[in-house]
Amino acid sequence: RRMSEVWRLPGQSAVVLDGWLQKRGRFTQQWHWRYCRLTACGKLQTFQGPHRSDSSGAGAGAVEGDDLTGEMDLRGATASAADFTFAASAPFGFQVVSSDQLTFRFSADCPQVRVAWVESIIRLSASCAAAADAAADAAAAAAAAAAAAADVAIAAVPTPQQASAAEDRESPSGDGRGGD
């Protein structure tokens, strides 16, 4: 039961925190040991178990995709300490609630591990929400700029009446035939 350093597998987001936690099942309400991973891209993932590390040790704690038992998007999620006493006692517990009200309940080995997970989730949730807000603001600004540019382009194209009036002003005879 360890928390690793930040590491990355090819094609995957950097791992902010990983290790063994007990997770309460949504349907059976029983506690099961799960290997948990918190990624820099704002995902909380749970797995049945870790994959063997390669000979270099670079993949230590890596997990196979088919072992995935749960995943939560942390944008707008909340995390809080909560000691669970129903069914079986779970001291050092905490829960994570996503913006769409999906709830994961965990229990750590000790209070320090619980604090590390809760603080990391809160920090990551806030940074993901801020990044999403910044992206939405940038998209809105780009859309407004594109709309303004389209309005300018439309205004620059004369209507048939405006074109005819301009031709009349340019011709000396005023009959629109150029006067020659």
Backbone as CSV, one residue per row, in Angstrom:
resi,resn,N_x,N_y,N_z,CA_x,CA_y,CA_z,C_x,C_y,C_z
1,ARG,0.853,-1.165,0.000,0.000,0.000,0.000,0.897,1.225,0.000
2,ARG,1.048,1.782,-1.186,1.978,2.879,-1.327,1.374,3.971,-2.193
3,MET,1.948,5.138,-2.090,1.616,6.233,-2.993,2.859,6.472,-3.825
4,SER,2.690,6.500,-5.137,3.866,6.584,-5.997,4.239,8.024,-6.306
5,GLU,5.393,8.152,-6.906,5.817,9.424,-7.478,4.989,9.630,-8.740
6,VAL,5.042,10.830,-9.289,4.341,11.083,-10.551,5.065,10.323,-11.652
7,TRP,4.346,9.523,-12.413,4.923,8.779,-13.513,3.918,8.739,-14.638
8,ARG,4.371,8.354,-15.822,3.501,8.343,-16.989,3.811,7.137,-17.863
9,LEU,2.760,6.504,-18.350,2.907,5.445,-19.327,2.652,6.046,-20.702
10,PRO,3.202,5.454,-21.774,2.958,5.999,-23.110,1.457,6.107,-23.379
11,GLY,1.035,7.277,-23.861,-0.368,7.484,-24.197,-1.275,7.741,-23.009
12,GLN,-0.730,7.891,-21.814,-1.561,8.125,-20.640,-1.189,9.435,-19.967
13,SER,-2.136,9.975,-19.246,-1.903,11.188,-18.480,-1.020,10.871,-17.276
14,ALA,-0.275,11.858,-16.818,0.577,11.679,-15.642,-0.272,11.303,-14.433
15,VAL,0.267,10.433,-13.620,-0.416,10.011,-12.400,-0.012,10.949,-11.271
16,VAL,-1.003,11.545,-10.646,-0.759,12.455,-9.536,-0.616,11.668,-8.241
17,LEU,-1.445,10.651,-8.072,-1.453,9.857,-6.848,-2.006,8.482,-7.190
18,ASP,-1.458,7.454,-6.613,-2.016,6.120,-6.793,-1.717,5.280,-5.567
19,GLY,-2.459,4.210,-5.406,-2.244,3.313,-4.290,-3.497,2.532,-3.955
20,TRP,-3.375,1.681,-2.954,-4.483,0.820,-2.541,-5.390,1.541,-1.549
21,LEU,-6.688,1.479,-1.808,-7.718,1.980,-0.906,-8.846,0.947,-0.874
22,GLN,-9.627,0.964,0.192,-10.848,0.169,0.182,-11.942,1.031,-0.434
23,LYS,-12.737,0.421,-1.311,-13.843,1.139,-1.957,-15.130,0.386,-1.670
24,ARG,-16.145,1.144,-1.303,-17.442,0.537,-1.006,-18.211,0.368,-2.307
25,GLY,-18.732,-0.824,-2.533,-19.508,-1.101,-3.739,-20.822,-0.342,-3.747
26,ARG,-21.229,0.096,-4.935,-22.493,0.841,-5.052,-23.697,-0.048,-4.790
27,PHE,-23.626,-1.297,-5.226,-24.795,-2.161,-5.137,-24.724,-3.122,-3.965
28,THR,-23.559,-3.733,-3.738,-23.435,-4.724,-2.665,-23.163,-4.079,-1.314
29,GLN,-22.723,-2.824,-1.317,-22.406,-2.087,-0.090,-21.263,-2.724,0.699
30,GLN,-20.487,-3.594,0.061,-19.356,-4.233,0.720,-18.073,-3.492,0.347
31,TRP,-17.080,-3.609,1.232,-15.795,-2.969,0.998,-14.874,-3.924,0.256
32,HIS,-14.187,-3.403,-0.780,-13.246,-4.186,-1.575,-11.972,-3.376,-1.745
33,TRP,-10.838,-4.067,-1.693,-9.584,-3.382,-1.967,-9.519,-3.072,-3.446
34,ARG,-9.199,-1.809,-3.756,-9.068,-1.375,-5.147,-7.789,-0.572,-5.294
35,TYR,-7.155,-0.768,-6.417,-5.989,0.042,-6.749,-6.532,1.315,-7.387
36,CYS,-6.219,2.457,-6.820,-6.793,3.724,-7.272,-5.727,4.604,-7.895
37,ARG,-6.149,5.365,-8.889,-5.215,6.241,-9.601,-5.908,7.575,-9.857
38,LEU,-5.206,8.643,-9.537,-5.666,10.010,-9.766,-4.764,10.591,-10.846
39,THR,-5.332,10.968,-11.993,-4.514,11.438,-13.109,-4.552,12.953,-13.236
40,ALA,-3.515,13.487,-13.855,-3.409,14.932,-14.040,-4.500,15.481,-14.948
41,CYS,-5.110,14.625,-15.759,-6.188,15.096,-16.636,-7.535,15.081,-15.920
42,GLY,-7.536,14.857,-14.611,-8.769,14.975,-13.835,-9.627,13.736,-13.778
43,LYS,-9.017,12.575,-13.778,-9.769,11.323,-13.670,-9.378,10.593,-12.395
44,LEU,-10.383,10.069,-11.712,-10.172,9.168,-10.581,-10.584,7.792,-11.082
45,GLN,-9.631,6.864,-11.121,-9.884,5.530,-11.659,-9.637,4.488,-10.584
46,THR,-10.457,3.426,-10.605,-10.259,2.313,-9.678,-10.097,1.033,-10.493
47,PHE,-9.229,0.160,-10.002,-8.898,-1.082,-10.694,-8.922,-2.237,-9.703
48,GLN,-9.088,-3.447,-10.226,-9.053,-4.621,-9.351,-7.657,-4.859,-8.805
49,GLY,-6.634,-4.510,-9.569,-5.283,-4.726,-9.084,-4.254,-4.113,-10.001
50,PRO,-3.019,-3.966,-9.518,-1.967,-3.380,-10.343,-1.388,-4.403,-11.307
51,HIS,-0.807,-3.923,-12.352,-0.117,-4.748,-13.336,1.333,-4.897,-12.896
52,ARG,1.970,-5.993,-13.272,3.389,-6.164,-12.933,4.211,-5.052,-13.564
53,SER,5.187,-4.559,-12.860,6.054,-3.522,-13.420,7.016,-4.159,-14.415
54,ASP,7.468,-3.337,-15.390,8.441,-3.866,-16.335,9.822,-3.929,-15.666
55,SER,10.811,-4.453,-16.390,12.123,-4.674,-15.781,12.809,-3.372,-15.378
56,SER,12.472,-2.246,-16.058,13.115,-0.969,-15.712,12.486,-0.333,-14.490
57,GLY,11.299,-0.816,-14.127,10.601,-0.220,-12.987,9.799,1.002,-13.361
58,ALA,9.858,1.433,-14.635,9.161,2.643,-15.059,7.659,2.475,-15.011
59,GLY,7.176,1.245,-15.122,5.733,1.023,-15.128,5.205,0.581,-13.788
60,ALA,5.953,0.784,-12.736,5.520,0.337,-11.417,4.161,0.914,-11.087
61,GLY,3.239,0.031,-10.744,1.896,0.474,-10.396,0.983,0.635,-11.583
62,ALA,1.480,0.403,-12.775,0.638,0.528,-13.959,-0.446,-0.537,-13.921
63,VAL,-1.568,-0.236,-14.527,-2.677,-1.178,-14.505,-3.191,-1.427,-15.903
64,GLU,-3.744,-2.596,-16.098,-4.327,-2.970,-17.380,-5.704,-2.345,-17.504
65,GLY,-6.083,-1.951,-18.716,-7.373,-1.318,-18.962,-8.566,-2.185,-18.624
66,ASP,-8.439,-3.537,-18.802,-9.599,-4.391,-18.534,-9.868,-4.535,-17.036
67,ASP,-8.916,-4.152,-16.196,-9.127,-4.233,-14.747,-9.880,-3.024,-14.206
68,LEU,-10.193,-2.055,-15.071,-10.866,-0.834,-14.634,-12.235,-1.185,-14.057
69,THR,-12.476,-0.773,-12.812,-13.766,-1.045,-12.173,-14.593,0.214,-11.988
70,GLY,-13.969,1.382,-12.114,-14.717,2.623,-11.976,-13.883,3.806,-12.413
71,GLU,-14.567,4.851,-12.872,-13.871,6.061,-13.292,-14.795,7.251,-13.054
72,MET,-14.190,8.344,-12.584,-14.954,9.554,-12.311,-14.215,10.753,-12.883
73,ASP,-14.964,11.637,-13.545,-14.431,12.911,-14.008,-14.486,13.854,-12.810
74,LEU,-13.358,14.455,-12.470,-13.286,15.262,-11.252,-13.622,16.740,-11.446
75,ARG,-13.948,17.172,-12.681,-14.328,18.584,-12.868,-15.575,18.868,-12.046
76,GLY,-15.458,19.779,-11.109,-16.591,20.142,-10.274,-16.891,19.152,-9.162
77,ALA,-16.035,18.167,-8.951,-16.263,17.170,-7.897,-15.872,17.734,-6.530
78,THR,-16.422,17.131,-5.494,-16.060,17.489,-4.123,-15.515,16.240,-3.429
79,ALA,-14.661,16.454,-2.444,-14.121,15.350,-1.644,-14.134,15.790,-0.192
80,SER,-14.492,14.860,0.688,-14.519,15.199,2.115,-14.278,13.941,2.946
81,ALA,-13.681,14.152,4.109,-13.458,13.055,5.051,-14.802,12.619,5.610
82,ALA,-14.966,11.313,5.792,-16.214,10.778,6.339,-15.935,9.372,6.859
83,ASP,-15.982,9.198,8.164,-15.791,7.865,8.725,-17.100,7.090,8.597
84,PHE,-17.030,5.956,7.933,-18.221,5.152,7.685,-18.329,4.086,8.757
85,THR,-19.507,3.923,9.340,-19.686,2.927,10.400,-20.733,1.891,10.051
86,PHE,-21.465,2.059,8.953,-22.468,1.052,8.606,-21.787,-0.174,8.007
87,ALA,-22.446,-1.299,8.075,-21.935,-2.594,7.611,-20.650,-2.943,8.363
88,ALA,-19.507,-2.472,7.890,-18.232,-2.711,8.576,-17.601,-1.351,8.830
89,SER,-16.946,-1.234,9.947,-16.311,0.028,10.289,-15.213,0.358,9.284
90,ALA,-15.186,1.613,8.857,-14.162,2.049,7.908,-13.595,3.381,8.389
91,PRO,-12.643,3.317,9.324,-12.041,4.567,9.776,-11.210,5.159,8.641
92,PHE,-10.901,6.410,8.712,-10.107,7.108,7.697,-10.818,7.092,6.335
93,GLY,-12.119,7.168,6.384,-12.910,7.163,5.166,-13.018,8.546,4.547
94,PHE,-13.357,8.566,3.277,-13.667,9.816,2.576,-14.552,9.492,1.388
95,GLN,-15.280,10.496,0.945,-16.130,10.286,-0.219,-15.867,11.362,-1.249
96,VAL,-16.081,10.982,-2.500,-15.905,11.881,-3.626,-17.234,11.900,-4.378
97,VAL,-17.770,13.093,-4.601,-19.042,13.243,-5.307,-18.787,14.066,-6.561
98,SER,-19.126,13.501,-7.719,-18.908,14.186,-8.993,-19.983,15.239,-9.224
99,SER,-19.786,16.062,-10.250,-20.762,17.109,-10.566,-22.104,16.510,-10.984
100,ASP,-22.109,15.267,-11.470,-23.379,14.616,-11.822,-23.864,13.665,-10.720
101,GLN,-23.371,13.877,-9.512,-23.809,13.199,-8.286,-23.414,11.726,-8.174
102,LEU,-22.449,11.260,-8.954,-21.892,9.930,-8.761,-21.030,9.995,-7.498
103,THR,-21.189,9.019,-6.605,-20.448,9.030,-5.340,-19.567,7.797,-5.223
104,PHE,-18.295,8.021,-4.925,-17.356,6.946,-4.596,-17.028,7.106,-3.114
105,ARG,-17.051,5.991,-2.371,-16.685,6.001,-0.954,-15.437,5.134,-0.760
106,PHE,-14.469,5.707,-0.050,-13.186,5.034,0.146,-12.823,5.009,1.615
107,SER,-11.902,4.103,1.944,-11.305,4.057,3.266,-9.805,3.836,3.086
108,ALA,-9.018,4.658,3.784,-7.558,4.580,3.694,-6.996,3.825,4.895
109,ASP,-5.718,3.487,4.821,-5.035,2.788,5.917,-4.791,3.672,7.126
110,CYS,-4.592,4.975,6.883,-4.237,5.872,7.974,-4.716,7.292,7.629
111,PRO,-4.747,8.176,8.605,-5.253,9.533,8.340,-4.400,10.310,7.342
112,GLN,-3.085,10.062,7.309,-2.216,10.788,6.379,-2.545,10.451,4.926
113,VAL,-2.843,9.183,4.676,-3.207,8.773,3.310,-4.550,9.396,2.935
114,ARG,-5.505,9.401,3.873,-6.799,10.029,3.598,-6.603,11.503,3.249
115,VAL,-5.820,12.219,4.039,-5.577,13.640,3.795,-4.940,13.851,2.419
116,ALA,-3.969,13.014,2.071,-3.305,13.139,0.771,-4.303,12.995,-0.372
117,TRP,-5.193,12.007,-0.286,-6.181,11.801,-1.351,-7.189,12.945,-1.403
118,VAL,-7.744,13.314,-0.268,-8.767,14.374,-0.254,-8.177,15.682,-0.771
119,GLU,-7.015,16.073,-0.279,-6.412,17.333,-0.730,-6.057,17.297,-2.212
120,SER,-5.549,16.180,-2.685,-5.196,16.052,-4.111,-6.439,16.138,-4.991
121,ILE,-7.512,15.492,-4.573,-8.752,15.521,-5.359,-9.330,16.928,-5.383
122,ILE,-9.350,17.601,-4.240,-9.878,18.972,-4.183,-9.052,19.893,-5.078
123,ARG,-7.742,19.789,-4.971,-6.851,20.635,-5.778,-7.037,20.360,-7.274
124,LEU,-7.095,19.088,-7.652,-7.252,18.716,-9.055,-8.629,19.115,-9.587
125,SER,-9.655,18.947,-8.775,-11.005,19.342,-9.176,-11.064,20.834,-9.475
126,ALA,-10.453,21.626,-8.602,-10.453,23.088,-8.795,-9.672,23.472,-10.041
127,SER,-8.511,22.843,-10.270,-7.722,23.209,-11.442,-8.401,22.756,-12.730
128,CYS,-9.075,21.601,-12.715,-9.812,21.147,-13.901,-10.990,22.066,-14.184
129,ALA,-11.686,22.501,-13.139,-12.815,23.412,-13.325,-12.331,24.746,-13.872
130,ALA,-11.208,25.255,-13.350,-10.659,26.524,-13.835,-10.227,26.398,-15.290
131,ALA,-9.623,25.268,-15.639,-9.201,25.053,-17.025,-10.409,24.958,-17.946
132,ALA,-11.465,24.301,-17.490,-12.682,24.190,-18.301,-13.330,25.564,-18.475
133,ASP,-13.347,26.370,-17.407,-13.896,27.729,-17.502,-13.083,28.582,-18.461
134,ALA,-11.764,28.485,-18.388,-10.894,29.256,-19.278,-11.109,28.834,-20.725
135,ALA,-11.262,27.534,-20.958,-11.503,27.042,-22.324,-12.851,27.528,-22.833
136,ALA,-13.864,27.523,-21.964,-15.192,28.009,-22.363,-15.140,29.504,-22.666
137,ASP,-14.420,30.272,-21.835,-14.273,31.712,-22.081,-13.553,31.967,-23.401
138,ALA,-12.502,31.198,-23.669,-11.756,31.366,-24.919,-12.630,31.012,-26.118
139,ALA,-13.429,29.961,-25.995,-14.323,29.564,-27.088,-15.391,30.628,-27.321
140,ALA,-15.926,31.195,-26.235,-16.939,32.250,-26.370,-16.331,33.490,-27.013
141,ALA,-15.110,33.844,-26.617,-14.435,35.009,-27.203,-14.158,34.777,-28.687
142,ALA,-13.743,33.574,-29.045,-13.477,33.253,-30.447,-14.768,33.306,-31.262
143,ALA,-15.852,32.806,-30.689,-17.138,32.833,-31.382,-17.614,34.268,-31.567
144,ALA,-17.431,35.105,-30.545,-17.832,36.518,-30.644,-16.996,37.243,-31.696
145,ALA,-15.693,36.957,-31.730,-14.816,37.581,-32.724,-15.197,37.136,-34.128
146,ALA,-15.534,35.853,-34.292,-15.940,35.346,-35.601,-17.258,35.982,-36.032
147,ALA,-18.182,36.139,-35.081,-19.467,36.773,-35.406,-19.263,38.238,-35.788
148,ALA,-18.396,38.931,-35.062,-18.120,40.335,-35.376,-17.460,40.453,-36.746
149,ALA,-16.551,39.552,-37.062,-15.898,39.563,-38.365,-16.906,39.284,-39.468
150,ALA,-17.831,38.381,-39.225,-18.871,38.079,-40.213,-19.774,39.284,-40.423
151,ASP,-20.106,40.001,-39.325,-20.935,41.206,-39.441,-20.230,42.268,-40.271
152,VAL,-18.926,42.441,-40.056,-18.147,43.417,-40.813,-18.117,43.019,-42.279
153,ALA,-17.917,41.737,-42.547,-17.868,41.263,-43.929,-19.210,41.454,-44.613
154,ILE,-20.290,41.200,-43.906,-21.629,41.380,-44.475,-21.889,42.854,-44.740
155,ALA,-21.474,43.702,-43.795,-21.684,45.140,-43.962,-20.876,45.684,-45.136
156,ALA,-19.759,45.066,-45.465,-18.900,45.528,-46.555,-19.465,45.171,-47.918
157,VAL,-20.366,44.193,-47.978,-20.972,43.805,-49.250,-22.236,44.652,-49.443
158,PRO,-22.267,45.480,-50.487,-23.431,46.351,-50.689,-24.643,45.572,-51.182
159,THR,-25.809,46.048,-50.775,-27.048,45.483,-51.289,-27.198,45.944,-52.735
160,PRO,-28.069,45.331,-53.514,-28.267,45.788,-54.899,-28.666,47.268,-54.968
161,GLN,-29.483,47.732,-54.020,-29.901,49.136,-54.015,-28.710,50.042,-53.733
162,GLN,-27.850,49.634,-52.775,-26.672,50.445,-52.468,-25.716,50.488,-53.651
163,ALA,-25.551,49.385,-54.350,-24.672,49.339,-55.519,-25.196,50.250,-56.616
164,SER,-26.500,50.240,-56.848,-27.105,51.081,-57.880,-26.953,52.555,-57.530
165,ALA,-27.168,52.897,-56.247,-27.035,54.286,-55.819,-25.596,54.746,-55.964
166,ALA,-24.637,53.874,-55.680,-23.226,54.232,-55.815,-22.881,54.471,-57.275
167,GLU,-23.416,53.667,-58.163,-23.160,53.863,-59.588,-23.754,55.195,-60.064
168,ASP,-24.940,55.514,-59.562,-25.574,56.776,-59.950,-24.730,57.966,-59.498
169,ARG,-24.136,57.875,-58.322,-23.305,58.970,-57.828,-22.037,59.125,-58.651
170,GLU,-21.530,58.010,-59.160,-20.285,58.058,-59.907,-20.479,58.549,-61.332
171,SER,-21.653,58.412,-61.899,-21.840,58.827,-63.300,-22.190,60.316,-63.350
172,PRO,-21.588,61.060,-64.305,-21.857,62.498,-64.380,-23.285,62.807,-64.781
173,SER,-23.927,61.956,-65.573,-25.275,62.287,-66.032,-26.329,61.902,-65.015
174,GLY,-25.959,61.048,-64.022,-26.891,60.659,-62.986,-27.851,59.584,-63.452
175,ASP,-27.705,59.088,-64.715,-28.617,58.066,-65.171,-28.071,56.652,-64.965
176,GLY,-26.877,56.547,-64.373,-26.299,55.256,-64.065,-25.615,54.625,-65.249
177,ARG,-25.538,55.369,-66.428,-24.905,54.763,-67.591,-23.473,55.244,-67.792
178,GLY,-22.983,55.993,-66.860,-21.591,56.414,-66.932,-21.407,57.692,-67.687
179,GLY,-22.341,58.170,-68.480,-22.278,59.450,-69.158,-21.371,59.501,-70.352
180,ASP,-20.779,58.455,-70.818,-19.888,58.511,-71.982,-20.590,58.124,-73.241
